[in-house]
Amino acid sequence: MTAAVGTTERTRIWSHPDLGLHALVDATGSVRLGRPDQDWAGLVPFVEVTATGHGRMWSGERFIETAIGDRLTYRAHETIRDSGRERTTIRLADSATGLAAEVTLQATSGAGFLRARVRLVNEGSAPLRLESVTTLTLGGITDTDGDLSGLKLHWADNDWLAECRWREAAFRDQVVPLSRSAHGHEGRGCFERFSQGSWSTGRHLPIGALTDREGRAWLWQIESSAGWRFETGEREGAAYVALFGPDDAHHQWHHVLAPGQEFQTVPAVLVRTEAGGLDAAFGELTDHRRSIRRDHPDHRALPVIYNDYMNTLMGDPTTERLLPLIEAAGAAGAEVFVIDAGWYDDDAQGWWDAVGVWEAAPNRFPGGIQEVLDAVGRHGMTPGLWLEPEVVGVRSPLAHTLPPEAFFRRGGLRVTEHGRHHLDLRHPAARAHLDAVVDRLVGEWGVGYLKLDYNVNIGPGTENGGESAGAGLLGHHRAHLDWMNSLLDRHPHLVLENCGSGGLRMDYAQLAVAQLQSTSDQQDPLRYPPIAAAAATAATPEQAAVWAYPQPDQNLDEIAFTLTGALLGRIHLSGFLNLMNDEQLYLVRSAISAYKDIRPQIGGARPFWPLGLPEWEDTWIAHGLRGQESTFLTVWRREFGEGAGGTVPSRHGRNAPVDDQCTLAIPHLRGTHVHPTVLHPATAEATTEWDAAEGKLTLSLPRANTAVLLRLSSASSR
């Protein structure tokens, strides 16, 4: 992938044939990422940096065209190859400030993704106050006609109870043409998305894409829990993308780099595919995510998890309430049983603002919590517990016994949010406290699963000494990831679930370490399908945990609907299974059995969306997995309003049907003789018809608010 090839104007020092990208150096030493035949002016400097006293050369909302970025020139590069992987480091320097930049590009032979990271070193004689740094820039993006009219822009809004809501717009609707020839300048604006505060995905996912009419796609992901931003806009008639970690303007981040000191940006990844649109691009991104995460047996075993919280105990567990649920969950086929929030609550004023010690409440467990944990084991399941490790309630004794420096502070004052203080895991006392808690729960109590929740957005961060709040947040989150890794080093079979009030900290800094991701706190089963279907855009399917909460007061269609939505990811089973009748329990057990049959294929499958990524009000929603042996497809048919619980106004999305049929395009099976098989539920009365010539499946679901899981297998794979 690497070569130094000269032309009359520029030298190619690095290449990625699968991406069609090259690192190019011109006669002045400037380095840019693109293709040799592209207009140099449309490309973007390899690294863009703003620092106090060294801003931008064209003022506006963009954080490209920086003075330092323009001055950085090529020094050297080197490549290391190992087992099909390649790591290239390209070194640049700014003679005016003495700032050196090392850009590391990681690629895998035959793969369509590129991961980047930047290391800055101050080799000068004076401090530099950094205010923004790119991890990756790319310019020269056009549609197949060489302009921008055929480009579409994609991004995902994210909110509590409403995660993974993808949006699509024509690029020209967001970045309008300005008649540059009449003004002699580029525009000052851009399309941007960024995080705010400590919920990395509390506003948007750190992912975006550009696609064109021919199915080409450019997809990117920023891997940060502590501030991120991307921008895209127009530069010399082409689109560009710039990916950042935290910055001063959006995250109160600045970093003083004294002579001899260094700073590393957060990683980011770029995917480029020549055909297949977003489906193909997310397939490549899924492969990348699997390649960077910590190896763990959970990714292959995919045990079924029962959690007592959602629409069930809701944070009010006791021995008396748990024992019947444990027995019922074990009988249904669950393999992990998690006691969620409230197990530590023995406070008449409530537990929310008193958490932090993490001791079992005697009044809730008269015989001790070990009695309940042992019961979980006797029923063949691994016991799990809920923790919110990074917070300490304002009424907790730890708020007074831990040193002040162990907490987030701004302006010399301890930060308080929603009745909680926030630990700074860079402080040894904070870390020692949490180490002792986890070692007790795992080592002494026998807990094998921890749900690590995070229910406050603490704001821009913490000021420890002279650091900025954003720098403090980044420092804490890097310490938090190091702490999580240390837990798994000491307890290799412990499973960690990442949760942030559902999916509000759903990023691949966290998910490179944690085994699972809670996708939502959504309690309405009719609202969950667009979240469940799009969850594979944010996490690998085997990490995306979806709630399935059947209840004894539901009819069979309602039970099947909530169960089916979880079967192509990770099952978070809940509900009062102990109160169900035999017919209801049979439906639950059959769903779990179907899941156990297909789960060996989930961990290697790529996601796709035959109806496109779902919109919030869509009537028909579909999500598939393309496995080695079979293709699996979940399809929902929703109808809100009367007759569907009356929870929301009656509205139909863009694909509202005229009847009970839906046609789904599955191009990778075109020309193949396919046998569609209903895996779950038999009660849906689904019928299918396969058109091999068109690669299309026509599905009929005769009743609204039903769902079905299908296996599509060719005759040769049966």
Backbone hydrogen bonds, N-H to C=O, Kabsch-Sander energy under -0.5 kcal/mol:
donor,donor_aa,acceptor,acceptor_aa,energy
5,V,3,A,-0.6
5,V,12,R,-2.5
7,T,10,R,-1.5
11,T,25,V,-3.1
12,R,5,V,-3.5
13,I,11,T,-0.7
13,I,23,A,-2.7
14,W,23,A,-1.1
15,S,1,M,-2.6
16,H,21,L,-2.7
19,L,16,H,-1.0
20,G,16,H,-1.6
21,L,16,H,-1.5
22,H,34,G,-2.1
23,A,14,W,-2.4
24,L,22,H,-0.6
24,L,32,R,-3.0
25,V,11,T,-2.6
26,D,30,S,-2.1
27,A,9,E,-0.7
29,G,26,D,-1.7
32,R,24,L,-2.2
33,L,44,V,-0.7
34,G,22,H,-2.8
34,G,32,R,-0.5
38,Q,35,R,-1.9
42,G,39,D,-1.3
43,L,39,D,-0.6
43,L,40,W,-1.3
46,F,31,V,-2.4
50,T,132,S,-2.1
51,A,54,H,-2.3
52,T,129,R,-2.5
54,H,51,A,-3.4
57,M,65,E,-3.2
58,W,65,E,-0.5
61,E,188,R,-2.7
62,R,188,R,-0.9
67,A,55,G,-3.0
68,I,49,V,-0.7
69,G,49,V,-0.6
70,D,66,T,-2.1
71,R,67,A,-1.3
72,L,68,I,-1.8
73,T,93,A,-2.4
74,Y,29,G,-2.6
75,R,91,R,-3.1
76,A,91,R,-1.0
78,E,89,T,-1.9
80,I,87,R,-2.5
82,D,85,R,-2.7
85,R,82,D,-1.9
86,E,107,A,-2.9
87,R,80,I,-2.8
88,T,105,L,-2.7
89,T,78,E,-2.7
90,I,88,T,-0.5
90,I,103,V,-2.7
91,R,76,A,-3.3
91,R,89,T,-0.5
92,L,101,A,-2.9
93,A,73,T,-1.8
94,D,99,L,-2.5
95,S,93,A,-0.6
98,G,94,D,-2.5
99,L,94,D,-0.5
100,A,121,V,-3.1
101,A,92,L,-2.2
102,E,119,R,-2.8
103,V,90,I,-2.8
103,V,101,A,-0.5
104,T,102,E,-0.6
104,T,117,R,-3.0
105,L,88,T,-3.1
105,L,103,V,-0.6
106,Q,104,T,-0.5
106,Q,115,R,-3.1
107,A,86,E,-2.5
108,T,113,F,-0.5
109,S,84,G,-2.8
111,A,108,T,-2.2
114,L,270,L,-2.5
115,R,106,Q,-2.5
116,A,268,A,-3.0
117,R,104,T,-1.4
119,R,102,E,-2.6
120,L,263,F,-3.2
121,V,100,A,-2.6
122,N,261,Q,-2.5
123,E,98,G,-2.6
123,E,121,V,-1.0
128,L,257,L,-2.0
130,L,128,L,-0.9
130,L,255,H,-2.6
131,E,50,T,-3.2
132,S,50,T,-1.6
134,T,48,E,-2.1
135,T,243,L,-3.1
136,L,243,L,-1.1
138,L,241,V,-2.4
139,G,33,L,-0.9
140,G,42,G,-1.2
141,I,239,A,-2.5
142,T,140,G,-0.5
143,D,147,D,-3.3
146,G,143,D,-2.2
151,L,148,L,-1.3
152,K,211,T,-2.8
153,L,169,A,-3.5
154,H,209,A,-2.6
155,W,167,R,-1.6
156,A,207,I,-0.6
157,D,165,R,-2.7
158,N,203,R,-2.8
159,D,162,A,-0.6
162,A,159,D,-1.8
165,R,157,D,-2.5
166,W,164,C,-1.0
166,W,614,P,-0.5
167,R,155,W,-3.6
169,A,153,L,-2.1
171,F,151,L,-2.5
173,D,170,A,-1.7
174,Q,170,A,-0.9
174,Q,171,F,-0.9
175,V,171,F,-2.8
176,V,174,Q,-0.5
182,A,179,S,-1.8
183,H,179,S,-0.5
183,H,180,R,-1.6
184,G,180,R,-3.1
191,F,232,T,-3.1
192,E,190,C,-0.6
193,R,230,F,-2.0
195,S,228,W,-2.0
196,Q,199,W,-0.6
199,W,196,Q,-0.6
200,S,198,S,-1.0
201,T,504,L,-2.0
202,G,199,W,-1.6
205,L,156,A,-2.0
207,I,205,L,-1.4
208,G,220,W,-1.6
209,A,154,H,-2.0
210,L,218,W,-2.4
211,T,152,K,-2.1
212,D,216,R,-1.8
215,G,212,D,-1.6
217,A,273,T,-2.2
218,W,210,L,-2.9
219,L,271,V,-2.6
220,W,208,G,-2.7
221,Q,269,V,-2.1
222,I,206,P,-2.4
223,E,267,P,-2.5
224,S,222,I,-1.1
229,R,244,F,-1.7
230,F,193,R,-2.5
231,E,242,A,-2.1
232,T,191,F,-2.4
233,G,240,Y,-1.2
235,R,238,A,-3.4
238,A,235,R,-1.2
239,A,141,I,-3.2
240,Y,233,G,-2.0
241,V,138,L,-2.9
242,A,231,E,-2.4
243,L,136,L,-2.6
244,F,229,R,-2.8
245,G,133,V,-0.8
248,D,131,E,-2.5
251,H,247,D,-1.9
252,Q,248,D,-1.2
253,W,247,D,-1.5
254,H,252,Q,-0.5
255,H,130,L,-1.8
257,L,128,L,-3.8
257,L,255,H,-0.6
258,A,256,V,-0.8
260,G,122,N,-3.4
261,Q,258,A,-2.6
263,F,120,L,-2.3
265,T,118,V,-2.8
268,A,116,A,-1.8
269,V,221,Q,-2.7
270,L,114,L,-2.9
271,V,219,L,-3.6
272,R,112,G,-1.8
273,T,217,A,-2.2
277,G,215,G,-2.8
279,D,276,G,-0.7
280,A,276,G,-1.2
281,A,277,G,-1.9
282,F,278,L,-3.2
283,G,279,D,-1.6
284,E,280,A,-1.9
285,L,281,A,-2.5
286,T,282,F,-2.4
287,D,283,G,-1.8
288,H,284,E,-2.3
289,R,285,L,-2.7
290,R,286,T,-2.0
291,S,287,D,-1.5
292,I,288,H,-1.3
293,R,289,R,-1.2
294,R,512,A,-3.2
299,H,296,H,-1.4
300,R,297,P,-1.4
301,A,297,P,-2.4
302,L,298,D,-2.2
305,I,571,I,-1.7
306,Y,336,V,-3.2
307,N,573,L,-3.0
308,D,338,V,-2.0
312,T,309,Y,-2.4
313,L,308,D,-2.8
314,M,308,D,-0.5
314,M,309,Y,-1.8
316,D,313,L,-0.6
319,T,364,R,-2.2
322,L,318,T,-2.5
323,L,319,T,-2.3
325,L,321,R,-0.8
326,I,322,L,-2.8
327,E,323,L,-2.0
328,A,324,P,-2.2
329,A,325,L,-2.9
330,G,326,I,-2.3
331,A,327,E,-2.0
332,A,328,A,-1.8
333,G,329,A,-0.9
333,G,330,G,-0.8
334,A,329,A,-2.4
335,E,304,V,-3.0
336,V,304,V,-1.7
337,F,382,T,-2.5
338,V,306,Y,-3.3
339,I,337,F,-0.5
339,I,384,G,-2.6
340,D,338,V,-0.8
343,W,340,D,-0.8
345,D,342,G,-1.7
346,D,344,Y,-0.7
350,G,347,D,-2.0
354,A,351,W,-2.0
355,V,351,W,-0.7
361,A,343,W,-2.4
364,R,361,A,-0.8
365,F,361,A,-1.5
368,G,365,F,-2.5
371,E,368,G,-1.1
372,V,368,G,-0.6
373,L,369,I,-2.5
374,D,370,Q,-2.8
375,A,371,E,-1.5
376,V,372,V,-1.9
377,G,373,L,-1.8
378,R,374,D,-2.3
379,H,375,A,-1.3
380,G,377,G,-1.8
381,M,376,V,-2.1
382,T,335,E,-2.3
384,G,337,F,-2.5
385,L,449,Y,-2.1
386,W,339,I,-1.5
387,L,451,K,-3.0
391,V,388,E,-1.3
392,V,421,H,-2.1
393,G,355,V,-2.6
394,V,419,G,-2.2
395,R,353,D,-3.2
396,S,393,G,-1.5
399,A,396,S,-1.5
400,H,397,P,-1.6
401,T,397,P,-1.5
402,L,398,L,-1.9
406,A,403,P,-2.1
407,F,404,P,-1.6
408,F,422,H,-2.8
410,R,413,L,-2.6
413,L,410,R,-1.6
415,V,408,F,-2.3
417,E,420,R,-2.6
420,R,417,E,-1.4
421,H,392,V,-3.2
423,L,390,E,-3.0
424,D,406,A,-2.8
425,L,423,L,-0.7
427,H,424,D,-2.2
431,R,427,H,-2.1
432,A,428,P,-2.6
433,H,429,A,-2.0
434,L,430,A,-1.9
435,D,431,R,-2.7
436,A,432,A,-2.2
437,V,433,H,-2.0
438,V,434,L,-2.6
439,D,435,D,-2.6
440,R,436,A,-1.6
441,L,437,V,-2.5
442,V,438,V,-3.0
443,G,439,D,-1.6
444,E,439,D,-0.6
444,E,440,R,-1.5
445,W,440,R,-1.9
446,G,442,V,-0.7
447,V,441,L,-2.3
448,G,383,P,-2.8
449,Y,383,P,-0.9
450,L,495,V,-2.7
451,K,385,L,-2.5
452,L,450,L,-0.8
452,L,497,E,-2.6
453,D,387,L,-3.3
453,D,451,K,-0.9
458,I,456,V,-0.8
462,T,469,A,-1.2
463,E,409,R,-3.7
464,N,462,T,-0.8
465,G,463,E,-0.8
467,E,464,N,-1.1
468,S,254,H,-0.7
470,G,252,Q,-2.6
472,G,468,S,-2.1
473,L,469,A,-2.2
474,L,470,G,-2.2
475,G,471,A,-2.4
476,H,472,G,-2.6
477,H,473,L,-2.6
478,R,474,L,-2.1
479,A,475,G,-1.8
480,H,476,H,-2.7
481,L,477,H,-2.3
482,D,478,R,-1.8
483,W,479,A,-2.4
484,M,480,H,-2.4
485,N,481,L,-2.4
486,S,482,D,-2.0
487,L,483,W,-2.0
488,L,484,M,-1.8
489,D,485,N,-1.9
490,R,486,S,-2.1
491,H,487,L,-2.5
494,L,491,H,-1.9
495,V,448,G,-1.9
497,E,450,L,-2.7
498,N,496,L,-0.5
498,N,516,L,-3.0
499,C,452,L,-2.1
499,C,497,E,-0.5
500,G,502,G,-2.3
503,G,501,S,-0.6
504,L,500,G,-1.7
506,M,503,G,-0.6
507,D,505,R,-1.1
511,L,507,D,-2.4
513,V,510,Q,-1.7
514,A,510,Q,-2.9
515,Q,496,L,-1.8
516,L,496,L,-1.6
517,Q,543,Q,-3.3
518,S,498,N,-2.7
519,T,545,A,-1.9
527,R,524,D,-1.3
528,Y,524,D,-1.0
531,I,528,Y,-1.0
532,A,528,Y,-2.7
533,A,529,P,-3.0
534,A,530,P,-1.4
535,A,531,I,-1.0
537,T,534,A,-2.2
538,A,535,A,-1.7
539,A,535,A,-1.8
543,Q,540,T,-2.1
544,A,540,T,-1.0
544,A,541,P,-0.6
545,A,517,Q,-2.8
545,A,543,Q,-1.0
546,V,544,A,-0.5
546,V,570,R,-2.9
548,A,572,H,-2.6
554,Q,551,Q,-1.7
559,I,555,N,-2.3
560,A,556,L,-2.7
561,F,557,D,-2.3
562,T,558,E,-1.8
563,L,559,I,-1.9
564,T,560,A,-2.7
565,G,561,F,-1.2
566,A,563,L,-1.5
567,L,564,T,-1.5
569,G,566,A,-1.4
570,R,544,A,-2.5
572,H,546,V,-2.4
572,H,570,R,-0.5
573,L,305,I,-3.1
573,L,571,I,-0.7
574,S,548,A,-2.2
577,L,575,G,-2.0
579,L,576,F,-1.5
580,M,577,L,-1.4
585,L,581,N,-2.6
586,Y,582,D,-2.3
587,L,583,E,-1.5
588,V,584,Q,-1.8
589,R,585,L,-2.9
590,S,586,Y,-2.5
591,A,587,L,-1.7
592,I,588,V,-2.2
593,S,589,R,-2.5
594,A,590,S,-2.3
595,Y,591,A,-2.2
596,K,592,I,-2.3
597,D,593,S,-1.5
598,I,594,A,-1.5
599,R,595,Y,-2.2
601,Q,598,I,-2.2
602,I,598,I,-0.6
602,I,599,R,-0.8
603,G,599,R,-0.8
604,G,601,Q,-1.0
605,A,602,I,-1.3
606,R,626,R,-1.7
608,F,624,G,-2.0
612,G,609,W,-2.0
618,D,615,E,-1.5
621,I,636,W,-1.8
623,H,634,T,-2.3
624,G,608,F,-3.2
625,L,632,F,-2.5
626,R,606,R,-3.2
627,G,625,L,-0.9
627,G,630,S,-2.2
631,T,712,L,-2.1
632,F,625,L,-2.9
633,L,710,L,-2.3
634,T,623,H,-3.0
635,V,708,V,-2.3
636,W,621,I,-2.8
637,R,706,T,-2.7
638,R,619,T,-3.0
640,F,651,R,-0.6
644,A,641,G,-2.0
646,G,641,G,-1.6
647,T,644,A,-0.5
651,R,649,P,-0.8
653,G,617,E,-1.0
656,A,653,G,-1.5
662,C,699,L,-2.3
664,L,697,L,-3.1
665,A,610,P,-0.9
666,I,695,G,-3.3
669,L,666,I,-2.0
670,R,667,P,-1.6
671,G,692,A,-3.5
672,T,669,L,-2.1
674,V,672,T,-0.9
675,H,713,S,-3.1
677,T,711,R,-2.5
679,L,677,T,-0.7
679,L,709,L,-2.9
680,H,709,L,-1.4
684,A,681,P,-1.1
685,E,682,A,-0.9
687,T,700,S,-1.6
689,E,698,T,-1.8
691,D,696,K,-2.9
692,A,690,W,-0.7
695,G,691,D,-1.8
696,K,691,D,-1.7
697,L,664,L,-2.7
698,T,689,E,-2.9
699,L,662,C,-3.1
699,L,697,L,-0.6
700,S,687,T,-2.7
701,L,660,D,-2.3
705,N,637,R,-1.2
706,T,637,R,-1.2
708,V,635,V,-2.1
709,L,680,H,-3.4
710,L,633,L,-3.1
710,L,708,V,-0.5
711,R,677,T,-2.7
712,L,631,T,-3.6
713,S,675,H,-1.4
713,S,711,R,-0.6
715,A,673,H,-1.3
717,S,714,S,-1.1
718,R,714,S,-0.6
718,R,715,A,-0.8
